[in-house]
């Protein structure tokens, strides 16, 4: 008896809440109840702007010396390790602006880095949008 070839499902995500919701919905509806034979091979494509396009926002020729590293793992540890590896004098991180409860449950990368990185830490918080 011939075995059916598993089909492939691609889920595209970026860093937005909307794409993460789409991924969660897909997992809940296509994979949650199939413990033995999942209906699809899942390929998650994480799209990020290229580093050169982001650095280009500073203006032509403004940033000459930069390194891009893509590292998987816990952002808190990765950032503190990068500070040590590159002998950084300053670390810049963003802030989600979580409330105290959500921050306590999820943990705060910026808070962790502020206490554990061996350099100055600048936390940049995005201003609230006005409706």
C-alpha positions in Angstrom: 0.0 0.0 0.0 1.4 3.4 -1.0 1.8 5.9 1.8 0.4 9.4 1.1 3.1 12.1 1.1 2.6 14.6 3.8 1.7 18.0 2.5 3.5 21.1 3.6 1.9 24.2 5.3 3.9 27.4 5.4 3.0 30.0 8.0 4.5 33.4 7.6 5.2 35.4 10.7 7.0 38.6 11.6 7.2 40.3 15.0 3.6 41.5 15.0 0.8 40.3 17.3 -1.3 39.6 14.2 1.1 37.1 12.8 1.6 35.4 16.1 -2.2 35.0 16.4 -2.3 33.5 13.0 0.3 31.0 14.0 -1.5 30.1 17.2 -4.8 29.7 15.4 -3.1 27.4 12.9 -1.5 25.3 15.6 -4.9 25.1 17.5 -6.9 24.1 14.4 -4.5 21.9 12.5 -2.1 20.4 14.9 -3.5 20.4 18.5 -5.5 17.1 18.1 -3.1 15.2 15.9 -0.6 13.6 18.2 0.4 10.7 16.0 0.2 11.8 12.4 0.1 15.6 11.9 -1.8 16.5 8.7 1.0 18.7 7.5 4.7 19.3 7.7 4.8 22.8 9.3 7.3 25.4 7.9 7.4 28.7 9.8 8.9 31.5 7.9 10.0 34.4 10.1 10.4 37.5 8.0 12.5 40.4 9.3 13.7 43.5 7.5 17.3 43.0 6.2 19.8 44.6 8.6 21.3 46.8 5.8 17.8 48.3 5.1 17.3 49.1 8.8 20.8 50.6 9.2 20.1 52.6 6.0 17.3 54.5 7.9 20.1 56.5 9.6 20.9 58.0 6.1 23.4 57.2 3.4 26.9 56.6 4.8 25.9 57.3 8.5 26.8 53.8 9.8 30.0 52.4 8.4 30.9 49.6 10.9 28.2 47.1 11.9 27.9 43.5 12.5 24.6 41.4 12.3 24.2 38.4 14.5 21.2 36.1 14.4 21.0 34.0 17.5 18.3 31.7 18.8 17.5 31.5 22.5 16.3 33.6 25.4 16.8 37.2 24.5 17.8 38.1 28.1 20.8 35.8 28.1 21.7 36.4 24.4 21.9 40.1 24.9 24.0 39.9 28.1 26.3 37.4 26.4 26.7 39.7 23.4 27.6 42.6 25.7 30.5 40.5 27.0 31.5 39.1 23.6 31.7 42.5 22.0 33.0 44.4 25.1 30.0 46.8 24.7 29.9 50.0 26.6 26.2 50.5 26.0 23.2 48.2 25.3 20.0 49.5 23.8 16.8 47.6 24.2 13.1 48.3 23.6 10.3 48.1 26.0 6.8 46.6 25.5 5.4 48.7 28.2 3.8 45.7 30.0 2.0 46.3 33.2 3.4 45.0 36.5 1.5 41.7 36.4 2.3 40.8 32.8 5.9 41.8 33.3 6.1 39.5 36.4 4.6 36.6 34.5 6.5 37.0 31.2 9.6 38.5 32.6 11.1 41.7 31.2 14.1 41.5 28.9 14.9 45.2 29.5 14.6 44.7 33.3 16.8 41.6 33.2 19.5 43.4 31.1 19.4 46.5 33.3 20.4 44.3 36.3 22.7 41.8 34.6 24.5 43.4 31.6 28.0 44.7 32.5 27.5 48.1 30.7 25.1 51.0 30.5 21.6 49.9 29.4 19.3 52.4 27.6 15.7 51.3 27.5 13.7 52.9 24.7 10.0 52.9 25.1 7.7 53.6 22.2 5.3 56.5 22.8 1.6 55.6 23.1 -0.4 56.4 20.0 -3.2 58.9 20.2 -6.6 57.9 18.8 
